[in-house]
C-alpha cells in the first residue's frame, strides 16, 4: 500500500525572479539583459521612485555570499558597483539589486577598434586611456586596501555608466584575505543563521529576511574618498609602511580551496548544492588536504597570472595586478595581449613575449605546484614587451612592465601606479565627461576572435596535438610534458 501524500509538502524551490512576490512588489522587471550558467541579470525599475536598476539572480549560494560580502565592505567606493539591497531566503536564489550600468570597458575597446578598422580614426586618445586607467586603479586600490582580491578582473567586468564613470563589478570570485594571505576557514551553513545582529550589515539570515537594504556606512564612505589626492596618497603610504592587516571577521569570510576549476565570464565559479558544500565533499573524497588554501582555477585565462597557471594556492592580491597589466595593454593596442586558447598556450604566449620563468627572474618559482610537471624549451630571444606594444611611448611600456612581473612581490600596487608620473605629464587625463561611452555592452562580441563569449570556455586546455610534438619524461611525481 502506497503511503499517503504529505498534506503539507514543502513548496518547490523557485528559481525565477518573476515568481518572487517580495521583489515584484517593489520592482518592475523590464527585460533580461544577461544570462550565464550561474546567474541571470535583468533590467528593472524601482516602483517607489522609477530608478533603473540591475537585478542579478545568482543561482549559486557561495558566489552570492561572496559578492554580497565584498560589496558591503566596499560600499561608498566611487569605482565599485553599488549594491542597493538584496533578497535572499533559504529556499530561493539570492537576488542582488545593483546600480544599472549600460556598458563596459570591453565595449569601449571594441568601439575604438571598429572605428580604427573602418578607417575612421586611430587608437584611443592618450588622455582617454589615462582616465580609464585611473578609474580602474582607484577601484582596485579600494579592494586591496580592504584585503579583497577580485580574481577576475577583465574589461567585461569593468562596467561604465552613461556619464563615463567606471565601476568594478562581479565579485562572485572575490576573497577577503587574512594575515597569512589566505582565506578564512570555510563557514558552516548551519552557523549562517546563528550570526549575531552586529553582523547584519554584511550577512543577512536568509531564512528570516526577505529584503536587506545595504547600510550607508562602509569601509570606504563618500567622506573617505572625497579627500585631496595628496591626503589620499599619504594615507595609503602610511598604511603600506605599517602593513597591518585589517581585522576581518573570520566568520564572514569564505574558504576556497575546494573550488572547481572553472574560469568564468560574468557570474560565478562554483556549482553545487548551496547547503551541502559539494566541492568540499569532492575534495575529501579525493584525499586532498585543502584547508587554508586558495584555488588556482580562477579568473579568465587571458588575464590570469602565471602563478595561477602553474597551480599556486597561496597567492595574494598580486594576481589582480597582473590582470591590470593585461587590461591596460589592451587599452593601448585594442588587442588582447596574451590571447591563449588553452592554459598551456597561455603560458607559451607569455614566455614568448617576456621570456622563460626561472629562479633568476622569480626566486622560488620552481616550488610552484606544476612547475616541474610542465616545462617549455628555453626561449633564446623573447620578443619583449616593447614589441607587444608597438608604437607606444616608453612611459606607457614602463607602466605595463611594472605590472607584468613574474615575481608577484615586484608588481607595482594600485596606489603606487596612481603616483606614477605617467598620469601627471602631458597629455593629461581627460575629464570623465569627455570619455566616449558606447550605448550598450552587447555590441562588441563579434569584434574579437571567437567573441568575448568564448571566455566562458577558458577553463580547460585544448587537445595537446594543437601544440605539435611533445616530449614526455618520467619523473618521481609521474611525468613531465615539454612543449616546443
N, C-alpha and C positions, 0 to 999 in steps of 0.2 A: 504494500500500500504506500503510495507516494505521500510524503509529508505535506501538510497543509502549508500554503504560502504564508510568508510573514505578512501580517496585516499592516505593518508599518515599515516597509522596506526603506533603506536609505536611498535618497534620490541619487540618480547617476551624476557623475561629475559633469560639470558644464564647461566646455572648452570654447564657448562662443561668447564674445563680448556682447552680442546683440540680445542675449538672454539674461544679462546681469541687471536686475531691476535697480540696484543701488547706483549703477553707472548711468543707465539711460534716463534715470530720473534727474540727473544733473548735467548730462552731456548729450548733444545730438551727434550721432555718428554719421559722418558725411560720406566717406569713401575709404577704402583700403589703399594705402599708398606704398606699402612694402610688405613683403612676406618672405619668410625663411622657414627652415626646418624647425626652429625652436621659438619663433615669435612672429607675430603679425602686428603691423603698425597701421593705425587709422588716423585720418584727419578728422577732427571733431570740433564742435562748437560748445563752449560752456554756456549753459542756458541763463545763468544769472547775469552775465554781462556781455555775452557774444564773443568772448575771446576765442580765437582759433588755437587749438592745442593738438598735440600728437598723443594718441592713446596707444601705448605699447603693451600688447598682451603677450606675456612671457610664459611659454609652456614648460619651462624648466625651473624647478624650485631653487636650486643653488645659484643659478645665474641671476634670478630675480633678487635673491637675498644680497648678492654681491653688489648689484647695481644700485639697489636702494641704499645700502650702507655707504657706498662710496659717494653717491650724490648728496646724501645728507651731510656728510663731513665736508664736502666741497661747496655746499650751498653758499651763494653770495659771490663765488668766484666769477669774474666777468667773462671768462673764456672757457667756462664749463657749462654744459646744457643744464637748464633749470628744471628741477622736479617740483611740480606744483603739489601733487598729492599722489597717493596710491591706494588701490583697493586690493585686499588680499584676505581670503578665507581658506581654511584648511582644504576644502573640497573643490577649490577652483584655482584657476591660474591667477597669478598676480597681474594687475593692470597698472602700469605706471602712466601718470598724466604728466607729460613733458611739454615744454615750450615747443611750438611748431616752427621749424626752420626749413625753408623750401629747398635749399641747395646744399652743396658740399664742395670741398676743395677739389675732389676729382672732377667735378663738372666744370670748375674754373679752369683746370688744366686742359680738359677736353675741348672747351670752347676756344681757348687760346690756340690749341693745336689745330682745330678745324679752320680757324681764321688764317693761321700760318700756311697750312696746306692748300688753302683756297686762294692764296696769293694776296690776301687782304691785309697782311701785316706780319710782323715778326714774332718774337717771343714776348712773354710778359715783361712789362717795363720793370726796371730795377727797383724803382720806388714802390711798385705794387708788390713785388716779391718780398721786399723788406717788411712791408706792413703785414703781409700774410705770415711771414716767419715770426715776427714779434708777437702776434696774437697767439700763435701756437706755443711759443716759448713761455708766455705768461701763463697759459693754461697748464702746460706740463709742469712748470715750477710750482703752481698751486698743488698739483697732485703730489709731487715729490716732497714738498715741504711737509705734507701730511703723511709721508711714507706710503703713498698709494702708487703702486706700479700698474699702469694701464694694461700693458701686454698685448695690445692690438692696435697700436697707432698706425694709421694709414690715411690717405686722402679721403676715402669714403666715410671715415669715422670723424672727420673734422667738418661739422655742419656750418653752414653760412646763412645768416639772415639776409633779408632783402636790403638791409642797410649796410651790409658788408662786415658785420660782426661775426667772427669765427668762434665756434664753441666745440670743445671736445665732447664726444658722445660715445655711447655704447660701452658701458663699464661692466659688461657681463663677465669679462675675464679678469677684471681688476682684483688686486690683492692688497691688503694692508700688511706691511712688513713689521716685524718686531725687532728687538735689539740685535738678534743674531742674523738679521736679514731674511729670515724665513717667516712663513705664516704662523699664526697661532694654531694650536691643535684644533682639530675638527670639533664642531659643536655637536651636541647630541640633540636630535629632533625633539625628544621628549622634554628637554630643558627649554626649548624655544618658547613654550607657553608659560614658563615659570619666571621669566625675566622680571626684575623689579621695575617699578614705574619710572625710575630715574633713567632707564634706557629707552623710554618710549619715543624719544625724539629720533632714534636711529632705527630701532626694530620694533615692529608692532605685532602684537599677538594676532595671528591670522584667524584664530577661532572666535575671537570676540570683537574684532574691529572690521567694519566693512570699508571704511574710508579713513585715510590718515592724511592730514594736511601737514606738509613739511614745515617745521618751525623756522622762523626767520633767523634765529641765531645759528651760527655755524663756525667752523674753524676759520673761514675766510669771509667775513661780513663785508658789506659795501663800505663801511667805515674803514676797515682794514686795508682795502685796496685803493681807496681814494686818498693816497698819500703821494708825496713827491717821489720822483724817480730816485733821487739821492737817498731819501729815507728808506725807500724800499730796498735798494741795494745794500745799504748799511745794515738793515735788519737781517737780511739773509746772510751777509758776510759774518755777522756775529753768530748767527745760527750755525753756519758751517764751521766756524772756529771752535765753538764749544762742542759741536757734533753730538748733542744729546738726542736720543730717540724719544719721540713723543710717547707719553704713556697712553697706550691704547688698550681699551678693554678687551682682554683676551677672549671673553665670551662672545664678543660681537665680531670676531674675525674668523674666517673660514680656512680650514686646512685644504690643501690642494694636491697632495701627492698622488692621488688616485684618479686624476683626470684622464679621460680618454684622449688619444692623440687626434684631435680634431682642430684643424685650422679654420676659423670661421670668418664670415664676411660681415655680417651685420648683427648677429644676435647672441649666440651662446656657445659654450664649448663643452657642455655636458648634457647627456641624455640619460634618463633613468627615472625610476620611481622616486619622487621627491622626498618621501619619508623613509625610504629604505636605505638610501645611500648606496645604490647598487655598485658603483665603481669601487667603493671601499671593499665590498664583498669580493669583487673580482680580484682585487689586489691581494686579499688574504688568501683566496683560493690558489693564486699563483705563487704563494710563498714569499711575497715581496714585503720587505720592511720599509714602508714608505713614510713613516711618521716623521714630521718635521720637514719634509722635502716639498719642493715645488715641481710641477710638471714642466718638461721641456717642450711639450707639444702645444704651444700656444701661439697666437698671432697669425698673421697672414704671411706666407712664405717669402714674398718679395721684400718684406720689411723685417724679417726675422734675424736676430743677432746670431753670429757664428756659434756662440756658446750654447744657444738653444738647438741649433742644427746638430751640434755634437753631443746633445743629450744632457746638458747641465741641469742639475736640480737644486743648486744653491746660489742662483744668480740673484741680482738685486735690481734696483731702479735703472741700472745702466742699459738694460735691454731696450728701454724706451728711447734712450739716447741714440742707439744705433738706428732705430726706426726713424727718428728725426732726420738723421743724415740722409737716409734714402728718400724721405719725403722732400727735403729741401733740394736734393739733387734733381728730383723730378720737376720741381717748380722751375729750376734753372734751364732744363733741357726739354721739358714737356714729354719726356720719355722715361719709363721706369729704368732705374739704374741697374738692377740685377734681376731681370725677369725670368727666374728659373722655372722650368717646367716640372721639376721634382726637387726634393731636398738635396740629392746628390748633385744635380745640375746647378742648384742654387749655390752650393759651396764651390763648384767648379768656376762659376762666373765670378764669384767674389775673389777667388785666388788668381784667376786670370787678370783681374783688374788690380788687385792690391798685393799679390804675391802670396806665397805659402804661409800657412800658420805654423809657427815654430816657437821653441823656447826663447829664441833670440828676440822675437817681437812681443811675445807674451809669456813670461816666465810662469810655469805651472800649467800651461795649456795641455801638456801631454797627460795630465791627470783627468782630463775630461772623459766622461764615461765611454764615448765612442771613438776617441782619438786613435786608439791602436787597432780598432776594428776596420775603419775605413781610411785609406790613405791615398794620396794623389802623387803623381810624378812631380818632381821639382820643376817649378816654372822659372826658367832662367831669366826671362825678360817680360815681367808683367807689364801690361800696357800703362798702368799708372792712372791715378785719379784725374790728372790733367787731361789725358786722352778721353776719359769717360765724360768729361765736362768741357767739350770743345768750345772755344771762343768765349770762355768765361774768364773773369778777372782773377788775379792772384788772390785777392781778398775773399772772393766767393769760393774758390777752391780750398783756401785755407780753412774757411768756416766748416766746410763739409769734412775736411780731413780731421778736424778736431772731434768730430762725432764718429767717424768711421774708423776707429782704432780697434785693433784686435783685442788689446788689453782693456777690459772694461774700466779699470781704475784710471786709465789715461783719457777716457772720453770726457769732453767738456760738459759740465752740467748746464741746465737751462739758465740758471742765474748767471753763470759765467759768460754764456753766449749773449745774454742781454746786455752785458757790459762791453761786448766786442766793438771795436772801432768801426766795423763794417756798417753798423746801424747809425753812426753819428757823422759819417762822411757823405759827401755828395755822390750820387743823388740821394736825398733824404727820403725816408719812408713817406709815402703819400698819405693824406688824411683818409680815414676809413670811408668817408663819403665819396671819395674818388675811385674806390675799387670797383671793378667791373664784376657784377654778380649775375650768373645765369638765372634764368627764370625757374628752373627746377633741377633736381638731381638725377633725372631719369634720361637725360638726353645724351649721355656720354658713353653708354655701354658699347655702342658699335664702333667707337673710335679707338679702341685699344685691342691689341692682339688677343683674339678669343673673347674679348669683352671682359669687363670687370667682374661679371658674374662668375667667371672662372675661378675667382678667389675661393669660392666655396669648395673647390676640388683640390686645394693646395695642402691637403693633409697627409698625403702619402706619395711615395716615389713612384715614378713610372717604371716600365719594364727596363731591366738592365741592358737589353740589346740596343736601347737608344743611344748608348754611350760607347759603342764599338767594343773592341777586345778588352777583356778584363783579366786581371791577374789575381788568382786565389792563392792564398798562403795559409797553411795550417798553423795555428798558434795555440798556446796553452788555454786561451779563452775561447777557442773554437776555430775561427778563420779570419783572415783579413782580406779585404777587397780593395785592389788598387786600380784606380781609374787613370786613363791616359791623359 
